[in-house]
Amino acid sequence: MVDNSQKPPQQQIVEVYQNIVSAKHPDLAAAWPIISGFNTKIGSFQGWLIVVLKHTGNTTFTTSSGLGELNSGLVGVAAIEKSNKRTVRDRLTSHFGLKPSDAIFIVPPNGDIGEELETVLQQHEFVMGLVPMKIFLSHKGADKPLVREFKQTLALLGFDPWLDEDAMQAGAELERSLLKGFNDSCAAVFFVTPNYKDENYLASEVDYALQEKRKKGDKFAIITLVLDKNGSEAVVPQLLHRYVWKEPSNHLQALREVIKALPVQTGSVYWKQ
C-alpha cells in the first residue's frame, strides 16, 4: 500500500518489494533488479500514480524526475482499468525504452499495489532465469521441415521455441538434453502426423511433458496437434489421450491453436523503436 507518509512513493514501493523478494529468494535479493539500485520517473494519470523504475545496480547514486500529468495518447487508453493495465504497461515500456530488468508500477487511487508487485516479481523472476519460458517442439525427424516453419514463426512473434537441432550441442547426451529442454519450458507442442510413432525418445518426451505438467500446473501447457499428411491417419499416443487435442485443417489454424493454448503471451502492438 502506498500512503501519504513522508517517504516518497518509490521508496515505499521498493521497500515492500524488497521484503517480498527477500522472503522468496533470500540468496538472490542483493543482486535483484531495482533492489540493487534504480532511477525514478514519477507521473500521474487521472488519479493513478505511474512510477517508472530503471534498474542501475548502483545504490549509492540515484536520480528522480517528475513526469507530470500524462496524456491519454501516451498512456494508450482513455481511462485505466484492470482489464487494460497490460496495454498501459506495454505502451509505457515502449515509450521509455525499458528493459525487463526495469519496472513500472501503475498504482490505483486507493494505493493498493498488491497486483503490481506480483506482476513485477514475475517479470524479474524471468530476468533472473527462475521461470521456464521455452516452448518444446516434439516431432518425428521426418517432420522437421514443417516444425522448423513453426519455430521460425513463433520466434518472430517473440516466443522462445526449443528445437533439438538448435538447442542440443554436438556430443550432448540425448536423454539429459531432452530433460533440460522440458525443465526450461512452459509448454510442449506435440506435432502428431502419420510419422509420429510412440517409440524411442518420443515416449520419453511424452513422459517428461506429463512430469512438467504435474510439477508446474497451469504454468505448463501440453498442446497436441494432429496434422493430416496426404490423407494418412495420425494416431495420438495413449499417454496424451487425457488432454484435448486439435485437428487443424491447415498450418495457420494450427499456429493459432498453439498461441491460444500457451500460458505466455505476446505484447500489445505498438510502433517499432
C-alpha positions as CSV (number, residue, x, y, z in Angstrom):
1,M,0.0,0.0,0.0
2,V,1.4,3.4,-1.0
3,D,0.3,6.0,1.6
4,N,0.9,9.7,2.3
5,S,3.8,9.2,4.7
6,Q,7.0,11.3,4.4
7,K,8.7,8.6,2.4
8,P,8.5,9.1,-1.4
9,P,6.3,6.6,-3.2
10,Q,9.2,4.9,-5.0
11,Q,10.9,4.2,-1.6
12,Q,7.7,2.8,-0.1
13,I,7.2,0.5,-3.2
14,V,10.8,-0.7,-3.3
15,E,10.9,-1.4,0.5
16,V,7.7,-3.6,0.2
17,Y,9.1,-5.3,-2.9
18,Q,12.4,-6.0,-1.3
19,N,10.6,-7.7,1.6
20,I,8.8,-9.9,-0.8
21,V,11.9,-10.8,-2.8
22,S,13.9,-11.4,0.3
23,A,11.3,-13.8,1.6
24,K,11.0,-15.8,-1.6
25,H,14.6,-15.6,-3.0
26,P,16.8,-14.7,0.0
27,D,20.1,-15.7,-1.7
28,L,19.4,-13.5,-4.7
29,A,17.9,-10.4,-3.1
30,A,21.1,-8.4,-3.0
31,A,21.5,-8.6,-6.8
32,W,17.8,-8.4,-7.7
33,P,16.7,-5.8,-10.3
34,I,15.8,-2.4,-8.9
35,I,16.5,-3.5,-5.4
36,S,20.2,-3.2,-6.1
37,G,19.8,0.3,-7.4
38,F,17.4,2.3,-9.6
39,N,16.5,5.7,-11.0
40,T,12.9,7.0,-10.9
41,K,10.4,8.8,-13.1
42,I,7.0,9.6,-11.5
43,G,3.9,10.9,-13.2
44,S,0.1,10.6,-12.8
45,F,-2.9,9.9,-14.9
46,Q,-6.4,10.6,-13.7
47,G,-5.6,9.9,-10.1
48,W,-3.4,6.9,-10.9
49,L,0.3,7.1,-9.9
50,I,2.8,6.0,-12.6
51,V,6.1,5.0,-11.1
52,V,8.9,4.1,-13.5
53,L,12.0,2.5,-12.0
54,K,15.0,2.0,-14.2
55,H,17.4,-0.6,-12.9
56,T,21.0,0.7,-12.4
57,G,22.6,-1.8,-9.9
58,N,24.0,1.2,-8.1
59,T,22.6,2.1,-4.7
60,T,25.0,5.0,-4.0
61,F,23.7,7.3,-6.7
62,T,20.1,7.6,-7.7
63,T,18.1,10.2,-9.7
64,S,14.4,11.1,-9.6
65,S,12.4,13.2,-12.0
66,G,8.7,14.2,-12.4
67,L,6.7,13.4,-15.5
68,G,3.7,15.5,-14.5
69,E,0.2,14.5,-15.7
70,L,0.4,12.1,-18.6
71,N,-2.0,12.3,-21.5
72,S,-4.1,9.5,-23.0
73,G,-2.1,9.4,-26.2
74,L,1.0,8.4,-24.2
75,V,-0.9,6.0,-21.9
76,G,-2.8,4.5,-24.7
77,V,-6.3,4.4,-23.1
78,A,-8.9,6.9,-22.2
79,A,-9.1,5.6,-18.6
80,I,-7.1,3.0,-16.8
81,E,-9.0,-0.1,-15.7
82,K,-7.9,-3.6,-14.5
83,S,-8.7,-5.0,-17.9
84,N,-6.3,-2.7,-19.8
85,K,-3.4,-2.2,-17.4
86,R,-1.3,-4.6,-19.5
87,T,-1.8,-2.3,-22.5
88,V,-0.8,0.7,-20.5
89,R,2.3,-1.1,-19.2
90,D,3.3,-2.1,-22.7
91,R,2.9,1.4,-24.1
92,L,4.9,3.0,-21.3
93,T,7.6,0.3,-21.5
94,S,8.0,1.1,-25.2
95,H,7.9,4.9,-24.7
96,F,10.5,4.9,-22.0
97,G,12.7,2.2,-23.6
98,L,12.5,0.0,-20.6
99,K,14.2,-3.4,-20.3
100,P,12.9,-6.5,-18.5
101,S,15.1,-5.6,-15.5
102,D,13.3,-2.3,-15.1
103,A,9.8,-1.9,-13.6
104,I,6.6,0.1,-13.9
105,F,4.1,0.3,-11.0
106,I,0.6,1.5,-12.0
107,V,-0.8,2.5,-8.7
108,P,-4.6,3.0,-8.3
109,P,-6.1,5.9,-6.4
110,N,-6.5,3.7,-3.3
111,G,-2.8,2.9,-3.2
112,D,-3.2,-0.9,-3.4
113,I,-0.1,-2.3,-5.2
114,G,-0.5,-6.0,-4.5
115,E,-1.3,-6.9,-8.1
116,E,1.6,-4.7,-9.3
117,L,4.1,-6.3,-7.0
118,E,3.1,-9.8,-8.3
119,T,3.4,-8.6,-11.9
120,V,6.9,-7.1,-11.4
121,L,8.0,-10.1,-9.4
122,Q,7.1,-12.5,-12.2
123,Q,8.9,-10.3,-14.7
124,H,12.1,-10.1,-12.6
125,E,12.0,-13.9,-11.9
126,F,12.2,-14.4,-15.6
127,V,15.1,-11.9,-15.8
128,M,16.9,-13.9,-13.1
129,G,16.4,-17.2,-15.0
130,L,14.0,-18.6,-12.5
131,V,11.0,-19.0,-14.8
132,P,11.0,-21.5,-17.6
133,M,9.6,-19.9,-20.8
134,K,10.7,-22.0,-23.7
135,I,8.3,-24.0,-25.9
136,F,9.4,-27.5,-26.5
137,L,8.6,-28.7,-30.1
138,S,8.2,-32.5,-30.1
139,H,8.1,-34.2,-33.5
140,K,9.5,-37.0,-35.6
141,G,12.6,-36.3,-37.7
142,A,10.7,-36.7,-40.9
143,D,8.5,-33.7,-40.0
144,K,11.4,-31.4,-39.1
145,P,11.0,-29.1,-42.2
146,L,7.4,-28.5,-41.1
147,V,8.4,-27.9,-37.4
148,R,11.2,-25.5,-38.5
149,E,8.5,-23.3,-40.0
150,F,6.5,-23.2,-36.8
151,K,9.7,-22.5,-34.8
152,Q,10.7,-19.6,-37.0
153,T,7.2,-18.1,-36.8
154,L,6.9,-18.5,-33.1
155,A,10.3,-16.9,-32.6
156,L,9.2,-14.0,-34.9
157,L,6.2,-13.4,-32.6
158,G,8.5,-13.1,-29.6
159,F,8.3,-16.7,-28.1
160,D,11.3,-18.9,-27.4
161,P,10.8,-22.3,-29.1
162,W,13.0,-25.2,-28.3
163,L,14.1,-27.4,-31.2
164,D,16.6,-30.2,-30.8
165,E,18.8,-29.3,-33.7
166,D,19.4,-25.8,-32.3
167,A,19.4,-26.5,-28.6
168,M,21.5,-29.6,-28.4
169,Q,25.2,-29.3,-28.9
170,A,27.2,-32.0,-30.8
171,G,28.1,-34.8,-28.4
172,A,25.4,-33.9,-25.8
173,E,23.8,-36.9,-24.1
174,L,20.3,-37.1,-25.7
175,E,18.2,-38.1,-22.7
176,R,19.8,-35.4,-20.4
177,S,19.4,-32.7,-23.1
178,L,15.7,-33.6,-23.6
179,L,15.1,-33.4,-19.8
180,K,16.8,-30.0,-19.6
181,G,14.7,-28.8,-22.6
182,F,11.5,-29.7,-20.7
183,N,12.7,-28.2,-17.4
184,D,13.3,-24.9,-19.3
185,S,9.9,-24.9,-21.0
186,C,6.4,-23.7,-20.2
187,A,4.8,-25.8,-22.9
188,A,5.2,-28.8,-25.1
189,V,3.7,-28.9,-28.6
190,F,3.4,-32.4,-30.0
191,F,3.2,-32.5,-33.8
192,V,1.4,-35.8,-34.4
193,T,1.5,-36.9,-38.0
194,P,1.4,-40.4,-39.5
195,N,5.2,-40.3,-38.9
196,Y,4.8,-39.8,-35.2
197,K,5.2,-43.2,-33.6
198,D,5.3,-43.8,-29.8
199,E,8.8,-45.3,-29.8
200,N,12.3,-44.5,-28.7
201,Y,12.7,-41.0,-27.3
202,L,9.2,-39.9,-28.4
203,A,7.8,-41.9,-25.5
204,S,10.3,-40.2,-23.1
205,E,9.2,-36.8,-24.4
206,V,5.6,-37.6,-23.5
207,D,6.6,-38.8,-20.1
208,Y,8.7,-35.6,-19.5
209,A,5.8,-33.4,-20.6
210,L,3.5,-35.2,-18.1
211,Q,6.0,-34.7,-15.3
212,E,6.4,-31.0,-16.1
213,K,2.6,-30.6,-16.1
214,R,2.3,-32.2,-12.7
215,K,5.1,-30.0,-11.3
216,K,4.2,-26.7,-12.9
217,G,0.4,-26.9,-13.1
218,D,-1.2,-24.1,-15.1
219,K,2.3,-22.7,-15.8
220,F,2.8,-25.6,-18.3
221,A,0.7,-26.5,-21.3
222,I,0.5,-29.7,-23.2
223,I,-0.6,-28.9,-26.8
224,T,-1.3,-31.7,-29.3
225,L,-1.8,-31.0,-33.0
226,V,-3.0,-33.9,-35.2
227,L,-1.9,-33.0,-38.7
228,D,-3.1,-34.8,-41.7
229,K,-0.5,-35.7,-44.4
230,N,-1.8,-36.9,-47.8
231,G,-4.9,-38.4,-46.3
232,S,-3.0,-40.8,-44.0
233,E,-4.2,-41.3,-40.4
234,A,-2.2,-40.0,-37.5
235,V,-2.5,-41.7,-34.1
236,V,-2.3,-39.7,-30.8
237,P,-0.1,-41.5,-28.2
238,Q,-2.1,-43.2,-25.5
239,L,-0.5,-41.1,-22.7
240,L,-1.8,-37.9,-24.3
241,H,-5.4,-39.1,-24.5
242,R,-6.3,-37.3,-21.3
243,Y,-5.5,-34.0,-22.9
244,V,-7.6,-32.3,-25.6
245,W,-6.0,-32.4,-29.0
246,K,-6.7,-30.3,-32.0
247,E,-7.1,-31.3,-35.6
248,P,-6.5,-28.1,-37.6
249,S,-7.4,-28.0,-41.2
250,N,-4.3,-26.0,-42.1
251,H,-1.0,-24.8,-40.7
252,L,-2.3,-21.3,-40.0
253,Q,-5.1,-22.7,-37.9
254,A,-2.6,-24.9,-36.1
255,L,-0.4,-21.9,-35.2
256,R,-3.5,-20.1,-33.8
257,E,-4.3,-23.2,-31.6
258,V,-0.7,-23.1,-30.3
259,I,-0.8,-19.4,-29.4
260,K,-4.2,-19.7,-27.7
261,A,-3.1,-22.6,-25.5
262,L,0.2,-21.2,-24.4
263,P,0.5,-19.9,-20.7
264,V,2.6,-17.0,-22.0
265,Q,1.5,-14.3,-24.4
266,T,2.9,-11.7,-26.8
267,G,2.8,-7.9,-26.1
268,S,0.5,-5.2,-27.4
269,V,1.1,-3.9,-30.9
270,Y,3.0,-0.6,-30.9
271,W,5.4,1.3,-33.1
272,K,8.8,-0.3,-33.6
273,Q,11.7,1.6,-31.9
